[in-house]
């Protein structure tokens, strides 16, 4: 095949993702094998910054060629023409669960934001299980940790306030902010996924919202932490090409490679994020299945984040969210 001939020898692209163990895993599972096969040099940058991405595209000075973006940002940015339309003559979209494919992006992982907690502080029957427990400062004392961005933090607040998952969207933002007011002075906010891991590992917070892969990485490194699958908020990350990239051919080829089962399984074996290619599941170590957000055992517990809601409402909600954060 063409890749065996190192077709991109002498060329280079920049891959931007979320830093820390997550991006290290992507480098090992996606980028390094692709470099070995094709000769393409893949420089790493991160953590991703959506404001910076927008500025690159609007100014025509795009230095990122492949970007990992979250679903809440993805759908709105797609409508705003921030990404190149993907070439599905090159990328085999049939490999991917059709729920995770759009004209401009291919889902590369399915993950969840879970309630995690210190097992040194809370054990046995006194373990937090639902978002309401994060608000229970008497039973579960200590600092809380939440996402500094509105998506996931607002959902967690409404679920804690008793909103049924089926009635979660459209979000009642006023109700969510009132709920967050109750614990605002006790919250440590994380800006990046790496920070969320550091905050819990350090003990700065006794419980909080974190994605399942970051928690797994912390536990593997010896952290005394655990998570609950009750009311976990499931989402997807996509690979996109920022509009104006000067390296469309190698960027497209890299995304096509990532849709294959082998790199997706390799990443899942490192970070326990579920693949979007169903053929990857048999290649994932069985002992990791309990960490996967798409495990059938959690089907009646997890809640799929509504990307369409965030596509249509992200900017308006962010204005209210940012104003509330400043008060």
C-alpha positions in Angstrom: 0.0 0.0 0.0 1.1 3.6 -0.5 1.8 4.2 3.2 4.5 1.6 3.1 6.4 3.9 0.7 6.5 6.7 3.4 4.4 8.9 1.1 4.7 12.0 3.4 8.4 11.9 4.0 9.7 15.4 4.6 6.3 16.9 5.4 4.9 18.0 8.8 1.6 18.9 10.4 0.5 20.1 13.8 -1.9 18.1 15.9 -3.7 19.9 18.7 -5.5 18.2 21.5 -6.0 18.4 25.3 -2.6 17.8 26.8 -1.5 15.5 29.6 -2.1 11.8 29.6 -4.8 12.1 27.0 -2.6 13.7 24.3 0.3 11.4 25.3 -2.0 8.5 24.6 -3.1 9.9 21.2 0.5 10.5 20.3 1.4 6.8 21.1 -1.8 5.3 19.5 -2.4 7.5 16.6 0.5 9.8 15.6 3.7 7.8 16.2 2.5 4.7 14.2 1.3 6.9 11.4 4.7 8.7 11.3 6.4 5.3 11.2 4.3 4.2 8.3 4.2 7.4 6.2 7.2 9.5 7.3 5.0 12.4 8.2 6.3 14.5 11.1 3.5 15.3 13.5 4.2 18.2 15.9 2.1 18.3 19.1 0.4 21.4 20.5 -2.1 21.9 23.3 -4.2 22.2 25.3 -6.7 23.2 22.6 -8.0 26.7 22.9 -11.2 27.4 21.0 -10.7 31.2 21.0 -7.3 30.7 19.5 -8.7 28.3 16.9 -11.4 30.9 15.9 -8.8 33.6 15.6 -6.6 31.4 13.4 -9.4 30.8 11.0 -10.7 34.3 10.9 -7.2 35.8 10.3 -6.2 33.2 7.8 -3.1 32.2 9.8 -3.9 28.6 10.6 -1.1 26.6 12.1 -3.1 23.7 13.4 -3.9 20.9 10.9 -5.8 18.4 12.9 -7.7 19.4 16.1 -9.5 17.3 18.7 -12.7 19.2 19.7 -15.6 18.5 22.0 -19.2 17.9 20.8 -20.6 21.0 22.5 -18.1 23.2 20.4 -18.1 21.0 17.4 -21.7 21.4 16.2 -21.8 25.2 16.5 -18.4 25.7 15.0 -19.4 23.5 12.1 -22.3 25.8 11.3 -19.9 28.8 11.6 -17.7 27.3 8.9 -14.6 26.9 11.1 -13.6 23.5 9.6 -12.7 22.0 6.3 -15.3 19.7 4.8 -13.8 16.2 5.1 -13.0 14.1 2.1 -14.9 10.9 2.5 -13.3 9.6 -0.7 -10.2 9.2 1.5 -11.7 8.7 4.9 -13.8 5.5 5.2 -16.8 6.7 7.1 -18.4 3.3 7.0 -16.0 2.2 9.7 -17.5 4.6 12.2 -20.8 4.5 14.1 -22.9 6.9 12.0 -24.0 8.8 15.1 -20.4 10.1 15.3 -19.8 11.3 11.7 -20.6 14.7 10.3 -19.6 16.6 7.1 -16.7 18.2 9.0 -15.7 15.9 11.8 -15.2 12.3 12.7 -15.7 11.1 16.3 -12.6 9.5 17.7 -13.7 8.7 21.2 -16.8 8.3 23.4 -16.3 9.2 27.0 -18.2 10.4 30.1 -18.0 13.0 32.8 -18.5 11.2 36.1 -18.8 12.0 39.7 -15.4 11.0 41.3 -14.3 11.1 44.9 -11.6 10.4 47.3 -11.7 6.8 48.7 -9.6 8.0 51.7 -12.4 10.4 52.7 -15.4 8.5 51.6 -15.7 4.7 51.8 -18.1 1.8 52.4 -21.8 2.9 52.5 -20.7 6.6 52.8 -19.7 7.0 49.1 -21.2 9.7 46.9 -23.1 8.2 44.0 -25.2 10.9 42.3 -24.8 14.6 41.5 -27.0 15.5 44.5 -24.3 14.1 46.8 -21.9 16.7 45.4 -24.2 19.4 46.9 -24.4 17.6 50.3 -21.7 19.4 52.2 -22.7 18.0 55.6 -22.5 14.3 54.7 -19.6 14.8 52.3 -17.5 17.7 53.5 -14.7 19.3 51.5 -14.1 21.3 48.4 -15.9 20.5 45.2 -14.5 20.5 41.6 -16.5 21.4 38.5 -15.8 22.3 34.9 -15.2 26.0 34.4 -17.1 25.7 31.1 -20.9 25.6 31.1 -21.4 22.3 29.3 -21.5 19.4 31.9 -21.5 21.7 34.9 -25.0 23.0 34.1 -26.3 19.4 33.4 -24.8 18.2 36.7 -26.5 21.1 38.6 -29.9 20.3 37.2 -29.6 16.6 37.8 -28.6 17.4 41.4 -31.7 19.5 41.7 -33.9 16.6 40.7 -34.5 17.1 37.0 -35.2 13.8 35.3 -32.8 12.9 32.5 -35.6 12.8 29.9 -36.5 16.4 30.8 -33.0 17.7 31.0 -33.0 19.5 27.7 -33.6 22.3 26.9 -31.6 23.3 30.0 -33.2 25.6 32.6 -30.1 27.8 33.0 -31.7 30.0 35.7 -32.5 26.9 37.8 -29.0 25.5 37.3 -27.3 28.7 38.3 -29.5 29.0 41.4 -28.4 25.4 42.3 -24.8 26.3 41.8 -25.1 29.3 44.0 -25.6 26.9 46.9 -22.1 25.7 46.7 -20.3 28.4 44.7 -17.9 29.3 47.5 -16.8 25.7 47.8 -16.0 25.0 44.1 -12.6 24.7 42.5 -13.0 25.2 38.8 -10.9 23.4 36.3 -10.0 24.9 32.9 -8.4 21.8 31.3 -8.8 18.0 31.8 -5.2 17.8 33.0 -6.1 20.3 35.8 -9.1 18.2 36.8 -6.9 15.2 37.4 -4.3 17.2 39.3 -6.9 18.8 41.6 -8.4 15.4 42.7 -5.0 13.7 43.0 -3.6 16.5 45.1 -6.6 16.3 47.5 -7.5 20.0 46.9 -11.0 18.8 46.3 -12.6 15.7 47.8 -15.0 15.1 44.9 -15.9 16.5 41.6 -16.7 16.2 37.9 -14.0 14.5 35.8 -13.9 12.4 32.6 -13.5 8.7 33.0 -10.2 8.4 31.2 -8.5 11.0 33.4 -9.8 9.2 36.5 -8.5 5.9 35.2 -5.1 7.3 34.6 -4.9 8.8 38.1 -6.0 5.4 39.7 -3.4 3.5 37.6 -0.8 5.9 39.0 -1.8 5.1 42.6 -4.4 7.8 43.4 -7.0 6.8 46.0 -10.0 7.7 43.9 -13.1 6.1 42.5 -16.0 7.1 40.3 -19.7 6.5 40.0 -21.6 5.7 36.8 -24.9 7.0 38.1 -25.9 10.0 36.0 -22.6 10.0 34.1 -22.8 12.5 31.2 -21.7 10.9 28.0 -20.1 12.8 25.1 -18.0 12.5 22.0 -14.8 14.2 20.8 -14.2 14.8 17.1 -11.2 15.2 14.9 -11.5 18.1 12.5 -9.3 20.1 10.1 -9.4 23.9 10.8 -10.5 25.8 7.7 -7.4 27.2 6.0 -5.0 24.4 6.8 -2.3 24.1 4.2 -1.8 20.4 4.8 -5.1 18.9 3.8 -3.8 15.7 2.2 -1.7 14.5 5.2 -4.2 15.8 7.7 -7.0 13.8 6.0 -4.9 10.7 5.7 -4.2 10.9 9.5 -7.9 11.1 10.3 -8.6 8.1 8.0 -5.9 6.2 9.9 -7.5 7.0 13.3 -10.8 5.6 12.1 -9.2 2.1 11.9 -9.8 -0.4 14.7 -6.2 -0.9 15.6 -5.3 2.7 16.6 -8.7 3.2 18.3 -8.2 0.0 20.4 -4.6 1.0 21.2 -5.9 4.3 22.6 -8.7 2.6 24.5 -6.1 0.3 26.1 -4.2 3.3 27.2 -7.0 5.7 28.3 -10.2 3.7 28.5 -12.1 6.0 26.2 -14.6 4.0 24.0 -13.8 3.7 20.3 -16.2 5.0 17.6 -15.3 2.1 15.3 -17.3 -1.0 16.6 -14.6 -3.3 15.2 -12.2 -2.0 17.8 -14.0 -3.4 20.8 -12.7 -7.0 20.5 -9.2 -5.6 20.6 -9.6 -3.9 23.9 -8.4 -5.7 27.0 -11.4 -7.3 28.8 -10.3 -6.0 32.2 -10.8 -2.5 30.9 -14.4 -2.9 29.8 -15.7 -1.8 33.2 -14.2 1.6 32.6 -15.8 2.2 29.2 -18.6 4.7 28.9 -20.4 2.6 26.3 -20.4 -0.5 28.5 -23.9 -2.0 28.1 -24.1 -2.4 31.9 -24.3 1.4 32.2 -26.9 2.0 29.5 -29.6 2.8 31.9 -27.4 5.1 34.1 -25.6 7.4 31.6 -27.1 10.4 30.0 -26.1 11.4 26.4 -25.2 15.1 26.2 -27.4 16.9 23.7 -24.9 18.3 21.1 -27.7 19.9 19.1 -28.8 21.9 22.1 -25.3 23.2 22.6 -24.9 23.9 18.9 -27.9 26.2 19.1 -27.4 27.7 22.5 -23.7 27.7 23.4 -23.0 31.4 22.8 -26.1 32.6 24.6 -25.6 30.3 27.6 -21.9 31.2 27.8 -22.8 34.9 28.1 -25.0 34.1 31.1 -22.4 31.6 32.5 -19.5 34.0 32.3 -21.5 36.8 33.9 -22.5 34.5 36.7 -18.9 33.3 37.2 -17.8 36.9 37.7 -20.4 37.7 40.4 
